[in-house]
Amino acid sequence: MDESPIDGFYSVIPAGGVGSRLWPLSRADAPKFLHDLTGSGQTLLKDTWDRLAPLSGDDRIMVVTGRAHRAAVEAQLPGLADHNVVLESEPRDSTAAIGLAAAILERREPGVIIGSFAADHVISGAALFRAAVADAVAAARAGYIATIGITPTEPAVGFGYIECGAPLDVEGAAHAEAVASFVEKPDLGTAKRYLEGGKHLWNAGMFIARADALLAEIARNKPELHAGIVELAAAWDDPATRGPAVDRIWPNLEKIAIDYSVAEPAAAAGRLAVIRGHFAWDDVGDFASLAKLNTAGRSGELAILGENARVLSDASSGIVVSRSKRVISLIGVHDIVVVDTPDALLVTTSEHAQRVKAVVDALRLGGSNDVL
């Protein structure tokens, strides 16, 4: 297998989002991507960097993150070049973040192909991942916007799905298929039908395209957002103009996910290709998936996370995350979720793990921002 970087390819890592379903572990000042959630000894962000560096080279990885996280991100990624740090003054969702990266890189290197990969996903199977990205880059060279869909292993209801259409004739991407449609998170019965049918893949939010093609898609569907992104990119590489431009333009950019501004309209117009990813992937979207990840999917086991966790367990299963010095004792409880931090305690079950976001929303409405 070729280990050299993919020619003309630039990786983009959007490192934003708090990961509110992982509260109180993940918070505004310590978001999900800055945690070690797998026991690897390093953060999800560093894992992502290590996965992408062989594909594009250390000097061709751009990170888009919040101003408040700059020091933490740079401490995690000593190989990150200063000109490849893009700081958001406030979150404006993925179209603004990825679109700005695309516009900056297109100005620096016209015709560049970029790939956007979340900072907080867990992936294993480096050779399979590289093969999927290489196919997606070939599809991008042919003019498509490409995404990598994950071959489902179970009828998951926590992910969106991609419906595959006809095979595409793309040189260098023998397995590229057209995208028939995007499907929002289904109910269990529908997810089971997707799994059995073989035509649906999990939407992992990975997008690979020529930067100019991505920008053209944004321009078609969100012209005002595109105009703001392009104007900001024009001012970006001059320190004298960047700050004022960010303060003037960024807060007024529309907040919209790239799935809606780019992927869905491109699919409807026949401009979106999908590559089936056969590597293991998890977005670690809630504590149920974190428990499964750390027990290798074995039910009846208890996952314990925390460097100095003091946990006593008798006939119990689920997950305990300890960030305090308290002793936590579990007796005869199953699929439990306990997250203990110095100023907040969460107790729920794997079945209700998706509802943690509602707790965060309630705390915010109640003005309890000190624990968010």
Residue pairs with C-beta under 8 A, 6 or more apart in sequence:
1 127
1 130
3 54
5 54
5 55
5 56
5 57
5 60
6 55
6 56
6 133
6 134
6 137
8 111
8 112
8 113
9 55
9 56
9 60
9 112
9 113
9 114
9 115
9 133
9 137
10 56
10 60
10 61
10 62
10 105
10 109
10 112
10 113
10 114
10 115
11 52
11 55
11 56
11 60
11 61
11 62
11 114
11 115
11 117
12 61
12 62
12 63
12 64
12 98
12 101
12 102
12 105
12 114
12 115
12 116
12 117
13 45
13 48
13 49
13 52
13 61
13 62
13 63
13 64
13 116
13 117
13 118
13 119
14 64
14 65
14 94
14 97
14 98
14 101
14 116
14 118
14 119
15 31
15 33
15 45
15 63
15 64
15 65
15 69
15 73
15 119
15 120
16 31
16 64
16 65
16 66
16 88
16 91
16 94
16 97
16 119
17 31
17 32
17 91
17 120
18 26
18 27
18 28
18 31
18 32
18 372
19 26
19 31
19 32
19 33
19 120
19 284
20 26
20 356
20 357
20 360
20 361
21 285
21 286
21 287
21 353
21 354
21 356
21 357
22 32
22 284
22 286
22 287
22 290
22 356
23 339
23 344
23 346
23 356
23 357
23 359
23 360
23 372
24 339
24 341
24 343
24 344
24 345
24 346
24 371
25 32
25 35
25 321
25 323
25 339
25 341
26 32
26 35
27 371
27 372
28 68
28 372
29 68
31 69
31 120
32 44
32 120
32 284
33 43
33 44
33 45
33 48
33 119
33 120
34 43
34 44
34 45
34 69
34 72
34 73
34 76
35 43
35 44
36 42
36 43
36 44
37 44
37 122
37 284
37 290
37 293
37 294
37 305
38 44
38 47
38 122
38 293
38 294
39 294
39 305
40 47
42 50
42 76
43 76
44 119
44 120
44 121
44 122
44 284
45 73
45 76
45 77
45 119
45 120
46 76
46 77
47 122
48 117
48 118
48 119
48 120
48 121
49 61
49 76
49 77
49 79
49 80
51 117
51 123
51 126
51 129
52 61
52 115
52 117
53 61
53 79
54 126
54 130
55 115
55 130
55 133
56 115
58 79
58 80
58 81
59 81
59 84
61 79
61 80
61 84
62 84
62 85
62 86
62 101
62 104
62 105
63 73
63 77
63 80
63 84
63 85
63 86
63 119
64 86
64 88
64 97
64 98
64 100
64 101
65 73
65 85
65 86
65 87
65 88
65 119
66 87
66 88
66 90
66 91
67 87
67 88
67 89
70 85
70 87
73 80
73 85
74 80
74 85
83 237
86 97
86 100
86 101
86 104
86 236
87 246
88 96
88 97
88 250
89 246
89 247
89 250
89 251
90 250
90 251
91 255
92 250
92 251
92 253
92 254
92 255
93 255
93 256
93 257
94 116
94 205
94 257
94 258
94 259
95 218
95 222
95 225
95 254
95 256
95 257
95 258
95 260
95 261
95 262
96 225
96 229
96 250
96 253
96 254
96 255
98 116
98 207
98 214
98 258
99 214
99 215
99 218
99 225
99 226
99 229
99 258
100 229
100 232
100 233
100 236
101 114
101 116
102 114
102 209
102 211
102 214
102 215
103 211
103 215
103 229
103 230
103 232
103 233
104 233
104 236
104 237
105 112
105 114
105 211
106 112
106 211
106 212
106 215
106 233
107 233
107 234
107 236
107 237
108 237
110 212
111 210
111 211
111 212
112 210
112 211
113 137
113 140
113 141
113 208
113 209
113 210
113 211
114 208
114 209
114 210
114 211
114 214
115 133
115 136
115 137
115 206
115 207
115 208
116 205
116 206
116 207
116 208
116 258
117 206
118 204
118 205
118 206
118 283
120 283
120 284
121 204
121 281
121 282
121 283
121 284
122 280
122 281
122 282
122 283
122 284
122 293
123 129
123 279
123 280
123 281
124 279
124 280
125 278
125 279
125 280
128 277
128 278
128 279
129 277
129 279
132 148
132 275
132 276
132 277
132 278
132 279
133 148
133 208
134 172
135 146
135 172
135 173
135 174
135 175
135 176
135 275
136 146
136 147
136 148
136 173
136 206
136 208
136 273
136 275
137 146
137 208
138 170
138 171
138 172
138 173
138 176
139 146
139 168
139 170
139 173
139 176
139 208
139 273
139 275
140 146
140 208
140 209
140 210
140 213
141 172
141 210
142 170
142 171
142 173
143 210
143 213
143 271
144 168
144 170
144 176
144 209
144 213
144 271
144 272
144 273
145 207
145 208
145 209
145 213
145 214
145 217
145 262
145 263
145 266
145 271
145 272
145 273
146 173
146 176
146 207
146 208
146 209
146 272
146 273
146 274
146 275
147 162
147 179
147 203
147 204
147 206
147 207
147 208
147 263
147 272
147 273
147 274
147 275
148 204
148 206
148 208
148 274
148 275
148 276
148 277
149 162
149 164
149 201
149 202
149 203
149 204
149 274
149 275
149 276
149 277
150 201
150 202
150 204
150 277
150 279
150 281
151 201
151 202
151 276
151 277
151 278
152 161
152 194
152 195
152 200
152 201
152 202
154 195
155 188
155 191
155 192
155 194
155 195
156 191
156 202
157 185
157 186
157 187
157 188
157 191
158 185
158 285
158 286
158 289
158 354
159 185
159 202
159 203
159 283
159 285
160 182
160 183
160 184
160 185
160 202
160 203
160 259
161 182
161 183
161 186
161 191
161 194
161 200
161 201
161 202
161 203
162 179
162 181
162 182
162 183
162 200
162 201
162 202
162 203
162 274
163 179
163 180
163 181
163 182
163 183
163 199
163 200
164 177
164 178
164 179
164 180
164 199
164 200
164 201
164 274
164 276
165 177
165 178
165 179
165 180
166 177
166 178
167 176
167 177
167 178
168 176
168 177
168 178
168 273
170 176
170 273
173 273
173 275
175 275
175 276
176 273
176 274
176 275
177 273
177 274
177 275
177 276
178 270
178 272
178 273
178 274
179 263
179 266
179 267
179 272
179 273
179 274
180 199
180 267
181 267
182 203
182 259
182 263
182 264
182 267
183 194
183 200
186 194
194 200
201 274
201 276
201 277
202 281
203 259
204 277
204 281
204 283
205 258
205 259
205 283
206 277
207 214
207 258
207 262
207 263
209 217
213 271
214 262
215 226
215 229
215 230
217 261
217 262
217 265
217 266
217 271
218 225
218 226
218 229
218 261
218 262
219 226
220 265
221 261
221 262
221 265
222 254
222 256
222 261
224 254
225 253
225 254
225 256
225 261
228 249
228 250
228 252
228 253
229 253
231 245
231 249
232 245
232 246
232 249
232 250
235 241
235 242
235 244
235 245
236 242
236 245
263 272
266 272
282 289
282 292
282 293
283 289
284 290
284 293
285 354
286 353
286 354
286 356
287 319
287 321
287 337
287 339
287 348
287 350
287 353
287 356
288 337
288 350
288 351
288 353
288 354
289 353
290 303
290 305
290 319
290 321
291 303
291 318
291 319
291 335
291 337
291 350
294 303
294 305
294 319
295 301
295 302
295 303
299 317
300 317
300 334
301 317
302 311
302 313
302 316
302 317
302 318
302 319
302 320
302 330
303 318
303 319
303 320
304 311
304 319
304 320
304 322
305 319
305 320
305 321
305 322
306 320
306 321
306 322
306 323
308 322
308 325
309 320
309 321
309 322
309 328
310 322
310 325
310 326
310 327
310 328
311 320
311 322
311 327
311 328
311 329
311 330
312 327
312 328
312 329
312 330
313 320
313 329
313 330
314 330
314 331
314 332
315 331
315 332
316 330
316 331
316 332
316 333
316 334
316 336
317 333
317 334
317 335
317 336
318 333
318 334
318 335
318 336
318 337
318 338
318 349
318 350
319 336
319 337
319 338
319 350
320 328
320 330
320 336
320 338
320 339
320 340
321 338
321 339
321 340
322 328
322 340
323 339
323 340
323 341
323 342
324 340
324 341
324 342
326 340
328 338
328 340
330 336
330 338
335 349
335 350
335 351
336 347
336 348
336 349
336 350
337 346
337 347
337 348
337 349
337 350
337 353
338 345
338 346
338 347
339 345
339 346
343 370
343 371
344 371
346 356
346 359
348 355
348 356
360 372
363 369
363 371
363 372
364 372
